Amino acid sequence: MVAALAGGVAIAVSLVAAGRVITAAPANAIAPAAAASAASAAASVGGELVVFEAASLRDAFARLVPRFEKENAPAKVVTNAAGSQELRAQIEHGAAADVLASADRKHMDALEAQGLVVAPSLFTCNEPVLVVRPALAATVKSLADLPRVDRIVVGAPEVPIGAYTAEVLRKAGGKLGADFPQRVEAKVVSRELNVRQVLTKVRLGEADAGVVYRSDAVAAAGQVAVVAIPPELNVAAEYPIAVVKSAPHGELARRWIKLVKSPAGAAALREAGFVPCRAR
């Protein structure tokens, strides 16, 4: 069944909250004036930081929420995970957001051109892989085997993973036969609005194979078989992040981006399956 947008854009907002941790420091560790200043600063940026995140970032960003909330108490983080095209549409229609992290440059660039985000910057990369139902692991051992299955699910063309998939198939046509993209397309039974929907259909057995990011495959470890795409046929998925121009909590947004780009942020992304970006 082909997934399509109907009417407005649905906003799926999930609250990610961690318990507040208060650690008593030695009496002489912080001077009273400094402690009062720190408390005042924290109070001045209190509230809910709303992070619009590409669906593939859900697990990595969830790892950073407890640290951020602890370091910026009493602030809380609320995340909205969806396809980058959906997040873009929501911002264009005036949705209240502080930060946008996209799974491609296309949608971020469009928002920057409209003056809706401020100074986007690249913070991580990802790479597409094939995920296959475990029962078919012996059937699909390489990209060349993909047309052998009956039900393939991919991202819709406007979704970053869908665009990356189309580019992989185009490149594969030069090595695996000019008709390879058409043979794969003939087996596509669904085009989803975000990468996690692609993953879910394969994980639940509603599809035989699909194209997702390596980070999604990590999230479903043990539930799907993973097949790497040859480097010469693959593409780099670039992830930019930016403060939304109308951000209600601009200072918190800048702090979140600083954390994402810090060593702790890089470690969380690496553990979730993301990869460093190659030098251009």
N, C-alpha and C positions, 0 to 999 in steps of 0.2 A: 504494500500500500504506500503510495507516494504521499509523503508529509508535505503540507503546504500551509502558508500563512493565510488566515481567514480573518478579515476584520482588522482589529488592532493588534498590537504586539503584546503577547502575554508576558507579564513580568513575574518570573519565579524567583522570589527572594527567600533566601534561607538564612536564618539567624545563626551565626557561629559565635558562641559565647564560651569563655573559659572562666573558671572560678578565680576570684581575685586572691592573690597570694601576698601576704604582708609579712615581711621578715624583719625582725627586730635587729637593729644595728647597735654596736657598742655605743655607750653614752658619749664617748669622746670622738666618735667617727665623723659626725656632721655638726658643725657649729649651729647654734639655734637660728641665727640670721639666715644662714644658707638653707637650713631645713625649711624655714618659713618661706623663703624665696622659691624653693623647689615646689612646695605645696601650692603656692599661689600660681606658679606657671602651669602646673598640672590642671588646676581648676579652671584656668583660663581657656584651655583647649578641650574641656570636657564635652561630652555629647556622643553621638553615634557617627562614626566614620563609615560612609557608605561606599563600598568598593564594588565596582562593576568589573567582573572578571570573566575572561573566556572560559568556557566550560572545562577545558583541559587543565586549567590552573586550580581547580577546586581543592584538590588534595594538597598541593604544594602550599597554597596560601593558608589553608586551614592549619598547617604546621606553624605558621608565623603569628597567628592571631593571639594565642596565650601570651607570647613574649611581648607583643605590641601592647596589649591591654595592661600587662603588668607594668611596663615602662611608662605608660601614658595614662594611668588611672586618674580619674574615673571614666575615661573614654572607653567606649565599646565599639566593636567592629561588626558591621552588618554587610554580608556579601550577597551579590546578585550574580549568579553564574548562569550564563546562556551563550548562545552562538554570538560571535562578534558582530554579525550583521544585526542581530536583535538588539544588542546593547547600543550600537550606533543609532538605531532607529529610536530607541527610548530616549537617548540624550537629545536627539534632534527634535523630539516632541516635548522636551522640557522636563524629563524625569530628573529628580533631585539625586545627584551623585557627586562624590568627591574625587574619586580616582577611576580611571579606565585602564584596564590592561587587556590588550587585544591579541589575538592569535595571528594577526597579519598586519602589514603596513597599510593595506588598501583602505580598510575602514577607519583606521586612525588618521590617515592622511586626509580622508574626506572630511572628518570632523575638524582637523586643523585648518583646512581650507575655508571652513565656515566660521572659524574663530571660536569654536566651542571647546577646544582643549588647549592647554598651554605647554609648549616645548616638549613634545613627545621624545622619548629616548629608548633605545633598545636595551633590554635587560636580560634576555635569555633566548635560547632557540630550542627547537624540537625537530623530530624527523618522523615522517610517516612510516608505518609498518603494516603488514597484513596480520589480522587476527582471524583464526580459523576455529571452528568447532573442534574440540579435542578428538572426536570420533573420525574426523577427516584429516587429521594431522599427517597421516601416511599418504594422503592423496595430494595435498598441497604442501610441497616442500620448497617451492620457489615461486617467484612472481610469474614465471612462465606457466605454472600449473593452474593459475587462478581461473581461467575459462573452463576448467574441468568440473567445477561445482555448479549446482543448479540455482542457488540463491545468493546473490551478492548484494550487500547494502553499502552505500557510500553517502557522503555528505552532499547536500544540494549545491548547485553551482555557486550560489552567493555566499555559502558558508566557507570559511578558510580551508577546512579539511577537504571540502569538495573541490575547491579550486586547485589545491595541491595534488589531489588525486588525479584530476584531469591532466595536470602537467606531467605527472609520473607516467600516465598511460600514453601521452603524446611522445615522450622520450622513449618509452618501451617499444613503440611502433617502429622506431629506427633500428632496433636490435632484435626484436622478437617477431618481426613481420608487420607489414603495413596494416594488416587486418586485425592485429592484436587488440587495439582499443575497441574496435567494433565487436569482437568476440566477447570481450569483458562486458561491454555495455549491454549486450544481448541477454546477459544473465542478471542484470541489476533489477531487483524487485522493489527497492525502496531508496528514497533520497531524503536523508534526515536533516533537521534544522540545527543540530549541534553534534559534535563528535561523540559525546557520551551516549546519545541515542543510537549511534552506529554500534558502539561497543555493546550496549545493552542487548540489542537484537541478536548479536552473535553469541553473547554470553548465555542468553536464555534459549538459544537454539532456534530462534525465529528466522535466522539467516545462517548460511554456511560459512561465509567469509565477509570481511569488510576491511576498509582502510581506516586506521586511526593513527594517533600519535604514539610514539614510544612510551610517553608518560601514561597514557591510558592503558597500554598493555601491562605496564608495571602495576597499575591499580587493580587489574584483573588477573594477577598472577595466579596460576593454577586453575583458572576457569576457562582459559582459551589457549590455543597454541599460537605461538608468535613466529612469523616468518619475516626475516629482514629483506628489505628492498636493496638491490645492489647500489652502491654509492653512485655509480655513473648514471643511474636511472632515477635516483632520488632527488629530493629538493630540500632546502633548508627552510623550516618554518620559523619566521622571525617574530618575536613578541615585543612590541613597544608598550610603554606605560606613560601616563600623563595625568596631570591634575586637570579636572574639568573646570572650565573657565568660571562657571557659576557655582563652584563648590561652596557649600555652606560652612565647611570646615577645612579651609585651605591649608592651615598650618598642620593639622593632623594628616592631611593628604600628603604633604611634603615629607612628613616623618615616616609615613607608611612606605613611600617610594624609597626613602633612604634605607629603611630596613630591608626591603626587597633586594636592593643592590648591595647590601652589606655582605660580609663573609657568611653570616648566619643565614641570610636570604639565599645566597648562592648554594649553600649546603642543603637547604630545604628543597631547592629546585633540583639539585643533582640527585638527592635521595628519591625524589618523585619521578625521575626518569628524564628530566630535561638535560640538554647538552649545551656546552659553551658555543657561542657563535663563532664561526670561522672568520678570520680577517678577510676583509674585502680586497 
